[in-house]
Amino acid sequence: MAKGTDRHTELGLKEEDLIEMYRFMLTARYCDERQWGLNRQGKAPFVVPVSGHEAAQVGSAWAFERGKDVFCPYYRDLALALVAGFTPKDVFLGLFGKKDDPSSGGRQMPAHWGAKDRNIITGSSPIATQCLHAAGIALSKKLKRSDAVVGTWCGEGGTSEGDWHGAMNFAGIHKLPLVLVVENNQYAISVHVSKQVAGSVHGRAQGYGMPGAVGDGNDVLEAYKLTKEAVDRARAGEGASLVELLTYRHYSHTSDDDDRTYRKKEEVEEWKAKDPIPRFEAYLRSVEMIDDARIQEMRDETKTTVDEQAAQAEEADFPDPTTAYDNVYAERVEVR
């Protein structure tokens, strides 16, 4: 058991919160590793890696109220989707394009998360378009006098898009219950942040009349703290906020990208040394929540669960070809 006053206690987090946050981080990492293995076997056509982003996503997602708040993620947000209600099997059903894929029934690219029953709004491949969707949903919540908050996530490359700036401007004008989280992993695919962001990401918030915060995205507790402050502010009717979380992806942008052409091996290794999972494990040890034996046990349990559910998804049925046009075109209605 934890003793004394620790960081998580000051943030209002209980032991069960931290253990579940850790489990979600492990699940995301093992899903990622399994996806890469399947891709290299030729069984998974396209993978968007999450490794390195687990703390930023789990910490920020934990600040929202599941079942009430709305999530508008981007394609790298596997860990966030898990917190919002996806299972590993759901992840792999989407990866394989199977009939029971909750995002689209096998009609969407992998990693385009969506599930109406979990308040996850499907995004699209063009970056930052989900931010506009989030702003519109947030306006709807405000007009309905709901106390729900909308969260949307993107990479720092998305902040160079007009869609993102339009969402920021609209949210600022109308004081919307919206939190915009930017997972700054230093590269907009192959373009370093120094060549595509003038100034700073969080500094742009001031121009849109909202607060902007920046923090260590490899520290799950800091990611939670900054996002929780923004969520509380939005729920209190004080308007939108921008949260920038500094992190790094361990692998290439996608399975179709070769990051060796634009990132030095030394840089990658330097960031991998800041891996958010061992870092969180060190904290959990320091507050006497888990020891090395429990860490290994949780790692083994989680990896087994991921492997089993990936196998279940691989064996699941593909969509019936006769349903290819379902939910694509509107049904013709005879008007008399």
DRENDO-1510 file (C-alpha; in Angstrom, 1 decimal, always signed):
<recs>
REC; n; res; u; v; w
REC; 1; MET; +0.0; +0.0; +0.0 .
REC; 2; ALA; +1.1; +3.6; -0.6 .
REC; 3; LYS; +2.2; +5.6; +2.3 .
REC; 4; GLY; +2.2; +9.3; +3.1 .
REC; 5; THR; +1.1; +12.0; +0.6 .
REC; 6; ASP; +2.3; +11.1; -2.9 .
REC; 7; ARG; +1.7; +12.7; -6.3 .
REC; 8; HIS; -1.3; +10.6; -7.1 .
REC; 9; THR; -2.9; +11.3; -3.8 .
REC; 10; GLU; -2.6; +15.0; -4.4 .
REC; 11; LEU; -4.2; +14.5; -7.8 .
REC; 12; GLY; -7.2; +12.6; -6.3 .
REC; 13; LEU; -6.2; +9.3; -7.8 .
REC; 14; LYS; -6.6; +6.1; -5.8 .
REC; 15; GLU; -4.5; +2.9; -5.9 .
REC; 16; GLU; -7.0; +1.2; -8.2 .
REC; 17; ASP; -6.7; +4.1; -10.6 .
REC; 18; LEU; -3.0; +3.7; -10.9 .
REC; 19; ILE; -3.1; +0.0; -11.3 .
REC; 20; GLU; -5.6; +0.2; -14.1 .
REC; 21; MET; -3.7; +3.0; -15.8 .
REC; 22; TYR; -0.6; +0.8; -15.8 .
REC; 23; ARG; -2.6; -2.1; -17.1 .
REC; 24; PHE; -3.9; +0.0; -20.0 .
REC; 25; MET; -0.4; +1.2; -20.8 .
REC; 26; LEU; +0.8; -2.4; -20.9 .
REC; 27; THR; -2.1; -3.5; -23.0 .
REC; 28; ALA; -1.4; -0.7; -25.6 .
REC; 29; ARG; +2.3; -1.7; -25.8 .
REC; 30; TYR; +1.6; -5.4; -26.3 .
REC; 31; CYS; -1.1; -4.6; -28.8 .
REC; 32; ASP; +1.4; -2.6; -30.7 .
REC; 33; GLU; +4.1; -5.3; -30.6 .
REC; 34; ARG; +1.5; -7.9; -31.8 .
REC; 35; GLN; +0.4; -5.6; -34.6 .
REC; 36; TRP; +3.9; -5.2; -35.9 .
REC; 37; GLY; +4.5; -8.9; -35.8 .
REC; 38; LEU; +1.3; -9.5; -37.8 .
REC; 39; ASN; +2.3; -6.8; -40.3 .
REC; 40; ARG; +5.7; -8.4; -40.8 .
REC; 41; GLN; +3.9; -11.8; -41.4 .
REC; 42; GLY; +1.8; -10.2; -44.1 .
REC; 43; LYS; -1.4; -10.6; -42.0 .
REC; 44; ALA; -2.0; -7.0; -41.1 .
REC; 45; PRO; -1.8; -4.5; -44.0 .
REC; 46; PHE; -1.3; -1.3; -42.1 .
REC; 47; VAL; -0.2; -0.4; -38.6 .
REC; 48; VAL; +0.0; +3.0; -36.8 .
REC; 49; PRO; +2.2; +2.5; -33.8 .
REC; 50; VAL; +1.4; +3.9; -30.3 .
REC; 51; SER; +4.6; +2.9; -28.4 .
REC; 52; GLY; +6.0; +5.9; -26.6 .
REC; 53; HIS; +2.6; +7.6; -26.4 .
REC; 54; GLU; +1.0; +5.4; -23.7 .
REC; 55; ALA; +1.5; +7.9; -20.8 .
REC; 56; ALA; +0.2; +10.9; -22.8 .
REC; 57; GLN; -2.9; +9.0; -24.0 .
REC; 58; VAL; -3.8; +7.1; -20.8 .
REC; 59; GLY; -3.1; +10.1; -18.6 .
REC; 60; SER; -5.1; +12.5; -20.6 .
REC; 61; ALA; -8.0; +10.1; -21.3 .
REC; 62; TRP; -8.3; +9.3; -17.6 .
REC; 63; ALA; -9.3; +12.9; -16.9 .
REC; 64; PHE; -12.6; +12.4; -18.8 .
REC; 65; GLU; -15.8; +10.8; -17.5 .
REC; 66; ARG; -16.5; +7.7; -19.6 .
REC; 67; GLY; -20.1; +7.3; -20.5 .
REC; 68; LYS; -20.7; +11.0; -20.4 .
REC; 69; ASP; -17.9; +12.8; -22.2 .
REC; 70; VAL; -17.1; +12.5; -25.9 .
REC; 71; PHE; -13.8; +11.3; -27.4 .
REC; 72; CYS; -12.6; +12.5; -30.8 .
REC; 73; PRO; -9.2; +10.7; -31.2 .
REC; 74; TYR; -6.7; +10.5; -34.0 .
REC; 75; TYR; -5.2; +7.4; -35.6 .
REC; 76; ARG; -2.3; +6.9; -33.2 .
REC; 77; ASP; -4.7; +6.9; -30.1 .
REC; 78; LEU; -4.8; +3.1; -29.5 .
REC; 79; ALA; -4.2; +3.5; -25.8 .
REC; 80; LEU; -6.8; +6.2; -25.6 .
REC; 81; ALA; -9.3; +4.0; -27.4 .
REC; 82; LEU; -8.7; +1.2; -24.8 .
REC; 83; VAL; -9.4; +3.6; -21.9 .
REC; 84; ALA; -12.5; +4.8; -23.7 .
REC; 85; GLY; -13.8; +1.2; -23.9 .
REC; 86; PHE; -12.2; -0.8; -26.7 .
REC; 87; THR; -10.8; -4.3; -25.9 .
REC; 88; PRO; -7.7; -5.8; -27.5 .
REC; 89; LYS; -10.1; -8.0; -29.6 .
REC; 90; ASP; -11.8; -4.8; -30.9 .
REC; 91; VAL; -8.4; -3.4; -31.9 .
REC; 92; PHE; -7.5; -6.5; -33.9 .
REC; 93; LEU; -11.0; -6.9; -35.4 .
REC; 94; GLY; -10.3; -3.5; -36.9 .
REC; 95; LEU; -6.8; -4.4; -37.9 .
REC; 96; PHE; -8.0; -7.4; -39.8 .
REC; 97; GLY; -11.1; -5.7; -41.3 .
REC; 98; LYS; -13.5; -8.2; -39.7 .
REC; 99; LYS; -17.3; -8.1; -39.6 .
REC; 100; ASP; -17.5; -7.3; -35.9 .
REC; 101; ASP; -15.0; -4.4; -36.0 .
REC; 102; PRO; -16.8; -1.8; -33.8 .
REC; 103; SER; -15.4; +1.2; -35.7 .
REC; 104; SER; -16.9; +0.3; -39.1 .
REC; 105; GLY; -17.6; -3.4; -39.5 .
REC; 106; GLY; -14.5; -3.8; -41.6 .
REC; 107; ARG; -15.1; -0.8; -43.9 .
REC; 108; GLN; -12.6; +1.6; -42.5 .
REC; 109; MET; -8.8; +1.7; -42.4 .
REC; 110; PRO; -7.2; +0.3; -39.2 .
REC; 111; ALA; -6.8; +2.7; -36.3 .
REC; 112; HIS; -9.7; +4.9; -37.3 .
REC; 113; TRP; -11.4; +4.5; -33.9 .
REC; 114; GLY; -15.1; +4.8; -33.5 .
REC; 115; ALA; -17.9; +3.4; -31.4 .
REC; 116; LYS; -21.2; +5.1; -30.7 .
REC; 117; ASP; -21.9; +3.2; -27.5 .
REC; 118; ARG; -18.6; +4.4; -26.1 .
REC; 119; ASN; -18.9; +8.0; -27.3 .
REC; 120; ILE; -15.9; +7.6; -29.6 .
REC; 121; ILE; -16.3; +9.6; -32.8 .
REC; 122; THR; -14.7; +8.1; -35.9 .
REC; 123; GLY; -12.1; +10.3; -37.5 .
REC; 124; SER; -10.6; +10.4; -41.0 .
REC; 125; SER; -7.2; +10.1; -42.5 .
REC; 126; PRO; -6.8; +13.8; -43.2 .
REC; 127; ILE; -5.2; +15.1; -40.1 .
REC; 128; ALA; -7.0; +17.4; -37.6 .
REC; 129; THR; -10.4; +17.1; -39.2 .
REC; 130; GLN; -11.6; +15.5; -35.9 .
REC; 131; CYS; -10.9; +18.8; -34.1 .
REC; 132; LEU; -13.6; +20.5; -36.1 .
REC; 133; HIS; -16.0; +17.6; -35.4 .
REC; 134; ALA; -15.2; +18.0; -31.7 .
REC; 135; ALA; -15.9; +21.7; -31.8 .
REC; 136; GLY; -19.3; +21.1; -33.3 .
REC; 137; ILE; -20.2; +18.4; -30.8 .
REC; 138; ALA; -19.0; +20.7; -28.0 .
REC; 139; LEU; -21.3; +23.5; -29.2 .
REC; 140; SER; -24.2; +21.0; -29.2 .
REC; 141; LYS; -23.4; +20.0; -25.6 .
REC; 142; LYS; -23.4; +23.7; -24.6 .
REC; 143; LEU; -26.7; +24.5; -26.4 .
REC; 144; LYS; -28.3; +21.5; -24.6 .
REC; 145; ARG; -26.9; +22.7; -21.3 .
REC; 146; SER; -25.2; +19.4; -20.8 .
REC; 147; ASP; -22.2; +19.2; -18.4 .
REC; 148; ALA; -20.4; +16.8; -20.8 .
REC; 149; VAL; -17.0; +17.7; -22.0 .
REC; 150; VAL; -15.5; +16.9; -25.5 .
REC; 151; GLY; -11.9; +15.9; -25.9 .
REC; 152; THR; -9.9; +15.8; -29.1 .
REC; 153; TRP; -6.4; +14.6; -29.8 .
REC; 154; CYS; -3.9; +15.2; -32.6 .
REC; 155; GLY; -0.2; +15.3; -33.2 .
REC; 156; GLU; +1.8; +18.6; -33.4 .
REC; 157; GLY; +1.7; +18.3; -37.2 .
REC; 158; GLY; -2.1; +18.7; -37.0 .
REC; 159; THR; -1.6; +22.2; -35.5 .
REC; 160; SER; -0.4; +23.4; -38.9 .
REC; 161; GLU; -3.7; +22.5; -40.5 .
REC; 162; GLY; -6.5; +25.0; -41.1 .
REC; 163; ASP; -9.0; +22.6; -39.5 .
REC; 164; TRP; -7.2; +22.8; -36.2 .
REC; 165; HIS; -7.0; +26.6; -36.2 .
REC; 166; GLY; -10.7; +26.8; -37.2 .
REC; 167; ALA; -11.6; +24.5; -34.3 .
REC; 168; MET; -9.5; +26.6; -31.9 .
REC; 169; ASN; -11.0; +29.9; -33.1 .
REC; 170; PHE; -14.6; +28.5; -32.9 .
REC; 171; ALA; -14.0; +27.1; -29.4 .
REC; 172; GLY; -12.4; +30.3; -28.2 .
REC; 173; ILE; -15.2; +32.5; -29.5 .
REC; 174; HIS; -18.0; +30.4; -28.1 .
REC; 175; LYS; -16.3; +29.3; -24.9 .
REC; 176; LEU; -17.0; +25.6; -25.7 .
REC; 177; PRO; -16.6; +22.7; -23.3 .
REC; 178; LEU; -13.7; +21.4; -25.3 .
REC; 179; VAL; -10.2; +20.2; -24.5 .
REC; 180; LEU; -7.7; +20.0; -27.3 .
REC; 181; VAL; -4.7; +17.7; -26.5 .
REC; 182; VAL; -1.7; +17.8; -28.8 .
REC; 183; GLU; +0.7; +14.8; -28.5 .
REC; 184; ASN; +3.9; +16.4; -29.7 .
REC; 185; ASN; +6.2; +13.6; -30.7 .
REC; 186; GLN; +8.6; +15.9; -32.5 .
REC; 187; TYR; +7.8; +14.8; -36.1 .
REC; 188; ALA; +5.0; +15.5; -38.5 .
REC; 189; ILE; +5.7; +12.2; -40.3 .
REC; 190; SER; +9.3; +13.1; -41.4 .
REC; 191; VAL; +9.3; +16.9; -40.7 .
REC; 192; HIS; +10.8; +17.9; -37.4 .
REC; 193; VAL; +8.8; +20.3; -35.2 .
REC; 194; SER; +11.4; +23.0; -35.6 .
REC; 195; LYS; +10.6; +23.2; -39.3 .
REC; 196; GLN; +6.8; +23.1; -39.0 .
REC; 197; VAL; +5.8; +24.9; -35.8 .
REC; 198; ALA; +6.7; +28.6; -35.4 .
REC; 199; GLY; +7.0; +29.4; -31.7 .
REC; 200; SER; +5.3; +26.7; -29.6 .
REC; 201; VAL; +2.1; +24.7; -29.8 .
REC; 202; HIS; +0.8; +25.7; -26.4 .
REC; 203; GLY; +1.7; +29.3; -27.0 .
REC; 204; ARG; -0.9; +29.4; -29.8 .
REC; 205; ALA; -3.7; +29.1; -27.3 .
REC; 206; GLN; -3.3; +32.8; -26.3 .
REC; 207; GLY; -4.3; +33.9; -29.8 .
REC; 208; TYR; -7.6; +32.1; -29.4 .
REC; 209; GLY; -8.5; +33.4; -26.0 .
REC; 210; MET; -7.9; +30.2; -24.0 .
REC; 211; PRO; -5.2; +28.9; -21.7 .
REC; 212; GLY; -2.4; +26.7; -23.0 .
REC; 213; ALA; -0.4; +24.3; -20.9 .
REC; 214; VAL; +2.6; +22.1; -21.8 .
REC; 215; GLY; +4.0; +19.1; -19.9 .
REC; 216; ASP; +5.9; +15.9; -20.0 .
REC; 217; GLY; +3.9; +13.4; -22.1 .
REC; 218; ASN; +6.0; +10.5; -20.8 .
REC; 219; ASP; +4.8; +11.1; -17.3 .
REC; 220; VAL; +1.3; +9.7; -17.0 .
REC; 221; LEU; +0.5; +11.6; -13.8 .
REC; 222; GLU; +1.5; +14.9; -15.4 .
REC; 223; ALA; -0.6; +14.2; -18.5 .
REC; 224; TYR; -3.5; +13.5; -16.2 .
REC; 225; LYS; -3.0; +16.6; -14.1 .
REC; 226; LEU; -2.8; +19.0; -17.0 .
REC; 227; THR; -5.8; +17.5; -18.8 .
REC; 228; LYS; -7.9; +17.2; -15.6 .
REC; 229; GLU; -7.4; +20.9; -14.9 .
REC; 230; ALA; -8.7; +21.6; -18.5 .
REC; 231; VAL; -11.6; +19.2; -18.2 .
REC; 232; ASP; -12.7; +20.7; -14.9 .
REC; 233; ARG; -12.5; +24.2; -16.4 .
REC; 234; ALA; -14.6; +23.1; -19.4 .
REC; 235; ARG; -17.2; +21.4; -17.1 .
REC; 236; ALA; -17.5; +24.5; -15.0 .
REC; 237; GLY; -18.5; +26.5; -18.1 .
REC; 238; GLU; -15.2; +28.4; -18.4 .
REC; 239; GLY; -14.5; +27.4; -22.0 .
REC; 240; ALA; -11.8; +25.5; -24.0 .
REC; 241; SER; -8.2; +24.7; -23.2 .
REC; 242; LEU; -5.2; +23.5; -25.1 .
REC; 243; VAL; -2.8; +20.9; -23.6 .
REC; 244; GLU; +0.5; +20.1; -25.2 .
REC; 245; LEU; +2.2; +16.8; -24.1 .
REC; 246; LEU; +5.8; +16.3; -25.2 .
REC; 247; THR; +6.5; +12.7; -26.2 .
REC; 248; TYR; +8.1; +10.6; -28.9 .
REC; 249; ARG; +7.1; +7.6; -31.0 .
REC; 250; HIS; +9.4; +4.7; -30.7 .
REC; 251; TYR; +8.8; +3.4; -34.2 .
REC; 252; SER; +8.2; +4.8; -37.7 .
REC; 253; HIS; +5.1; +7.0; -38.4 .
REC; 254; THR; +3.3; +3.9; -39.8 .
REC; 255; SER; +4.3; +0.5; -41.1 .
REC; 256; ASP; +4.7; +2.1; -44.6 .
REC; 257; ASP; +7.3; +4.6; -43.3 .
REC; 258; ASP; +11.1; +4.3; -42.9 .
REC; 259; ASP; +12.1; +6.6; -40.1 .
REC; 260; ARG; +15.8; +5.9; -40.6 .
REC; 261; THR; +15.7; +8.4; -43.5 .
REC; 262; TYR; +15.0; +11.3; -41.1 .
REC; 263; ARG; +15.8; +10.3; -37.5 .
REC; 264; LYS; +19.2; +9.4; -36.2 .
REC; 265; LYS; +19.5; +6.2; -34.2 .
REC; 266; GLU; +21.1; +8.1; -31.3 .
REC; 267; GLU; +18.1; +10.3; -31.0 .
REC; 268; VAL; +15.6; +7.4; -31.0 .
REC; 269; GLU; +17.7; +5.6; -28.3 .
REC; 270; GLU; +17.8; +8.8; -26.2 .
REC; 271; TRP; +14.0; +9.0; -26.2 .
REC; 272; LYS; +13.5; +5.3; -25.7 .
REC; 273; ALA; +15.5; +5.7; -22.5 .
REC; 274; LYS; +12.6; +7.9; -21.3 .
REC; 275; ASP; +10.1; +5.1; -22.0 .
REC; 276; PRO; +6.9; +5.9; -20.1 .
REC; 277; ILE; +6.2; +2.4; -18.9 .
REC; 278; PRO; +9.4; +1.7; -16.9 .
REC; 279; ARG; +9.1; +5.2; -15.6 .
REC; 280; PHE; +5.6; +4.6; -14.3 .
REC; 281; GLU; +6.7; +1.3; -12.9 .
REC; 282; ALA; +9.4; +3.1; -10.9 .
REC; 283; TYR; +6.8; +5.4; -9.4 .
REC; 284; LEU; +4.5; +2.5; -8.5 .
REC; 285; ARG; +7.5; +0.8; -6.7 .
REC; 286; SER; +8.3; +4.0; -4.9 .
REC; 287; VAL; +4.9; +4.2; -3.4 .
REC; 288; GLU; +4.9; +0.5; -2.6 .
REC; 289; MET; +2.0; -0.4; -4.8 .
REC; 290; ILE; +3.7; -3.1; -6.7 .
REC; 291; ASP; +7.0; -4.9; -6.6 .
REC; 292; ASP; +9.1; -6.6; -9.3 .
REC; 293; ALA; +7.2; -9.9; -9.0 .
REC; 294; ARG; +3.8; -8.2; -9.5 .
REC; 295; ILE; +5.2; -6.2; -12.4 .
REC; 296; GLN; +6.3; -9.4; -14.1 .
REC; 297; GLU; +3.0; -11.0; -13.3 .
REC; 298; MET; +1.0; -8.1; -14.8 .
REC; 299; ARG; +3.2; -8.1; -17.9 .
REC; 300; ASP; +2.6; -11.8; -18.4 .
REC; 301; GLU; -1.1; -11.6; -17.8 .
REC; 302; THR; -1.5; -8.7; -20.2 .
REC; 303; LYS; +0.6; -10.2; -23.0 .
REC; 304; THR; -1.4; -13.4; -22.7 .
REC; 305; THR; -4.7; -11.6; -22.9 .
REC; 306; VAL; -3.6; -9.6; -26.0 .
REC; 307; ASP; -2.3; -12.7; -27.8 .
REC; 308; GLU; -5.5; -14.6; -27.0 .
REC; 309; GLN; -7.8; -11.8; -28.2 .
REC; 310; ALA; -5.6; -11.2; -31.3 .
REC; 311; ALA; -6.0; -14.9; -32.2 .
REC; 312; GLN; -9.8; -14.7; -31.6 .
REC; 313; ALA; -10.0; -11.6; -33.9 .
REC; 314; GLU; -8.0; -13.4; -36.6 .
REC; 315; GLU; -10.4; -16.3; -36.6 .
REC; 316; ALA; -13.5; -14.1; -36.7 .
REC; 317; ASP; -15.6; -13.8; -39.9 .
REC; 318; PHE; -15.1; -11.2; -42.6 .
REC; 319; PRO; -18.0; -9.1; -43.7 .
REC; 320; ASP; -20.4; -10.7; -46.2 .
REC; 321; PRO; -19.4; -9.3; -49.6 .
REC; 322; THR; -23.1; -8.7; -50.4 .
REC; 323; THR; -23.2; -6.0; -47.6 .
REC; 324; ALA; -20.4; -3.9; -49.3 .
REC; 325; TYR; -22.8; -1.1; -50.0 .
REC; 326; ASP; -24.5; -1.1; -46.6 .
REC; 327; ASN; -24.1; +2.2; -44.7 .
REC; 328; VAL; -22.3; +3.7; -47.7 .
REC; 329; TYR; -25.2; +5.1; -49.7 .
REC; 330; ALA; -28.6; +6.3; -48.5 .
REC; 331; GLU; -31.4; +3.9; -49.0 .
REC; 332; ARG; -33.8; +4.9; -51.8 .
REC; 333; VAL; -37.2; +6.0; -50.5 .
REC; 334; GLU; -40.2; +6.2; -52.7 .
REC; 335; VAL; -42.2; +9.4; -52.2 .
REC; 336; ARG; -45.8; +9.2; -53.2 .
</recs>
